[in-house]
Amino acid sequence: MKTRHSGFTLIEIMVVVVIVAVISSAVVPMMTKTTDDLLSEQADRFVALVDLVQNESILQSRQLGLHVDAQSYSFLQREDKSNNWIPFSEGPFRQRKLSSGTKASLYLEDVDTSLLAKKEVDAEGKVKIKPQVFILSSGEMTPFRYELAFSTGSRFKITFDAIGTSKIEKLEGK
């Protein structure tokens, strides 16, 4: 009486293990990002959005603004009737939250704007948001420095001059 055994041979299993190892060795380095990579992406995104909002301001002949806090940033537009600044609620200029562990600082003339933060409340009890950076329809903007820092110590500095030219630098040390 012959019994037939079904299953995989050791050679077949070893071939599958080798194939999986080769594929994973090619994929894993692409999936792991360092904190420098993450901050660099956030810095590049910020620069691209500021360039885009500057172009939008010129094309629409409107004054726009930028408001930054420690965990997010948003672009603002001036409401025609009330002269209040309101954030864009959707589209590319919507509020952007930074990834967890990331902290941002905005400097105007080398002064941290968080030191100057005053919250104003309107008649309805809503907090009024005012831009810290003005983006004019002429293409000019308030010169500023934006810094991104990660809890591990990685830091990037982005500077914008009055005509919107940007420069990104990686800062060493704390």
C-alpha positions as CSV (number, residue, x, y, z in Angstrom):
1,M,0.0,0.0,0.0
2,K,1.4,3.4,-1.1
3,T,0.6,6.5,0.8
4,R,1.1,9.8,-0.8
5,H,2.4,12.7,1.2
6,S,1.5,16.2,0.2
7,G,3.3,19.4,1.2
8,F,6.3,21.5,0.4
9,T,9.8,20.3,0.2
10,L,12.6,22.0,2.1
11,I,14.0,23.3,-1.2
12,E,10.7,25.0,-2.1
13,I,10.4,26.6,1.4
14,M,14.0,27.9,1.2
15,V,13.4,29.4,-2.3
16,V,10.4,31.3,-0.9
17,V,12.3,32.5,2.1
18,V,15.2,33.8,-0.1
19,I,12.7,35.6,-2.4
20,V,11.0,37.3,0.5
21,A,14.4,38.3,2.0
22,V,15.5,39.9,-1.3
23,I,12.3,41.8,-1.7
24,S,12.2,43.1,1.9
25,S,15.8,44.1,1.7
26,A,15.0,46.3,-1.2
27,V,11.8,47.8,0.3
28,V,12.6,48.4,3.9
29,P,15.2,51.2,3.3
30,M,12.7,53.1,1.3
31,M,10.1,52.8,4.1
32,T,12.2,54.0,7.0
33,K,12.6,57.7,7.2
34,T,14.8,59.6,9.6
35,T,13.5,62.6,11.5
36,D,15.7,64.8,9.3
37,D,13.8,63.4,6.2
38,L,10.5,64.1,7.9
39,L,11.5,67.7,8.8
40,S,12.9,68.2,5.4
41,E,9.6,67.2,3.8
42,Q,7.7,69.5,6.1
43,A,10.1,72.4,5.3
44,D,9.8,71.8,1.6
45,R,6.0,71.7,1.8
46,F,5.9,74.9,3.8
47,V,8.1,76.7,1.2
48,A,6.0,75.4,-1.6
49,L,2.8,76.6,0.1
50,V,4.2,80.1,0.9
51,D,5.3,80.4,-2.8
52,L,1.9,79.3,-3.9
53,V,0.0,81.7,-1.6
54,Q,2.3,84.5,-2.7
55,N,1.5,83.8,-6.4
56,E,-2.2,83.6,-5.5
57,S,-2.0,87.0,-3.7
58,I,-0.5,88.5,-6.9
59,L,-3.0,86.9,-9.3
60,Q,-6.1,87.8,-7.2
61,S,-4.7,91.2,-6.1
62,R,-5.5,90.4,-2.5
63,Q,-3.7,90.8,0.7
64,L,-3.2,87.4,2.4
65,G,-1.5,86.4,5.6
66,L,0.2,83.6,7.5
67,H,-0.4,82.7,11.1
68,V,1.9,80.2,12.9
69,D,1.6,78.6,16.3
70,A,3.7,75.8,17.8
71,Q,1.8,72.9,16.3
72,S,0.2,74.3,13.1
73,Y,0.1,77.1,10.5
74,S,-2.7,78.6,8.5
75,F,-3.1,81.1,5.7
76,L,-5.6,83.9,6.2
77,Q,-7.7,86.1,3.9
78,R,-9.1,89.4,4.8
79,E,-12.9,89.5,5.0
80,D,-14.2,92.4,3.0
81,K,-17.1,93.5,5.2
82,S,-15.7,93.3,8.7
83,N,-11.9,93.7,8.1
84,N,-11.4,90.5,10.1
85,W,-8.9,87.9,9.0
86,I,-10.4,84.4,8.4
87,P,-8.5,81.2,7.7
88,F,-9.0,79.3,4.5
89,S,-11.1,76.2,5.4
90,E,-10.2,74.0,2.4
91,G,-7.9,73.6,-0.5
92,P,-4.2,74.0,-0.5
93,F,-4.2,76.9,2.0
94,R,-6.2,75.1,4.7
95,Q,-4.7,74.8,8.2
96,R,-1.8,72.4,8.4
97,K,-1.0,70.6,11.5
98,L,2.6,69.5,12.1
99,S,3.4,65.8,12.7
100,S,3.6,64.7,16.3
101,G,6.9,65.5,18.0
102,T,7.4,68.5,15.7
103,K,7.4,72.1,17.0
104,A,7.5,75.3,15.0
105,S,8.6,78.8,15.8
106,L,8.2,82.0,13.8
107,Y,10.7,84.9,14.1
108,L,10.1,88.4,12.9
109,E,13.3,90.5,13.1
110,D,14.9,87.8,15.3
111,V,12.0,88.0,17.9
112,D,10.0,84.8,18.6
113,T,6.4,85.7,17.9
114,S,5.2,83.4,20.7
115,L,6.6,86.0,23.0
116,L,4.4,88.6,21.4
117,A,1.2,86.6,21.2
118,K,-1.9,88.3,22.5
119,K,-5.3,86.8,22.0
120,E,-8.1,89.2,21.1
121,V,-11.7,88.4,21.4
122,D,-14.5,89.8,19.2
123,A,-18.0,90.9,20.3
124,E,-19.3,87.3,19.9
125,G,-16.5,85.9,22.1
126,K,-14.6,84.3,19.2
127,V,-10.8,84.5,19.2
128,K,-9.6,86.8,16.5
129,I,-6.8,85.4,14.4
130,K,-4.4,88.0,13.0
131,P,-1.6,87.2,10.6
132,Q,2.0,87.5,11.8
133,V,3.2,87.6,8.2
134,F,1.5,89.8,5.5
135,I,1.7,88.7,1.9
136,L,0.9,91.7,-0.3
137,S,-0.6,91.7,-3.7
138,S,2.6,93.4,-5.0
139,G,4.5,90.2,-4.3
140,E,6.2,91.5,-1.2
141,M,5.9,89.9,2.2
142,T,7.0,90.4,5.8
143,P,10.5,89.0,6.0
144,F,10.5,86.1,8.5
145,R,12.3,83.0,9.8
146,Y,10.4,79.8,10.4
147,E,12.1,77.0,12.4
148,L,11.0,73.4,12.7
149,A,12.4,71.2,15.5
150,F,11.8,67.6,16.3
151,S,11.9,66.2,19.8
152,T,15.0,64.2,18.9
153,G,17.0,67.5,18.3
154,S,16.7,67.7,14.5
155,R,16.1,71.3,13.4
156,F,15.6,73.2,10.1
157,K,15.5,76.9,9.6
158,I,13.7,78.5,6.7
159,T,14.2,82.2,6.0
160,F,12.1,84.4,3.6
161,D,13.1,87.8,2.5
162,A,10.9,90.7,1.6
163,I,10.4,89.5,-2.0
164,G,9.7,85.9,-1.0
165,T,13.0,84.3,-1.7
166,S,13.5,81.3,0.6
167,K,16.4,79.4,2.0
168,I,16.3,76.2,3.9
169,E,19.1,75.2,6.3
170,K,19.6,72.2,8.6
171,L,20.8,73.4,12.0
172,E,23.3,71.3,13.9
173,G,23.0,70.7,17.6
174,K,20.4,72.0,20.0
